[in-house]
């Protein structure tokens, strides 16, 4: 899967897990776009035809609700509770599961926490 990782999801360990799983991963930092508004980040993902992975769920949900013309948004909700929060392995596994079942991503806003398996 072609992914663009938002600034809040650029942990090296997560990037490596996704690369090891065969995903094509780009980050906002690699693109030199740190500090850009969320609308710009989503536009970058859209034009690069990449699914956006973010932990900034509420802001990107609002953008999605206003315009769902994008390659997809994968949202990781952070509960501040280690029992509920997703590890990097769980995030990578959830993305793999989505891909394996052929979940439609185009124009979708998907809460990855529900796919943690």
Secondary structure as GFF3:
##gff-version 3
##sequence-region A 1 117
A	DSSP	beta_strand	2	5	.	.	.	ID=ss1
A	DSSP	three_ten_helix	7	9	.	.	.	ID=ss2
A	DSSP	alpha_helix	12	20	.	.	.	ID=ss3
A	DSSP	beta_strand	24	27	.	.	.	ID=ss4
A	DSSP	alpha_helix	38	47	.	.	.	ID=ss5
A	DSSP	beta_strand	51	54	.	.	.	ID=ss6
A	DSSP	alpha_helix	57	66	.	.	.	ID=ss7
A	DSSP	beta_strand	73	75	.	.	.	ID=ss8
A	DSSP	alpha_helix	88	101	.	.	.	ID=ss9
A	DSSP	beta_strand	109	111	.	.	.	ID=ss10
A	DSSP	three_ten_helix	112	115	.	.	.	ID=ss11
###
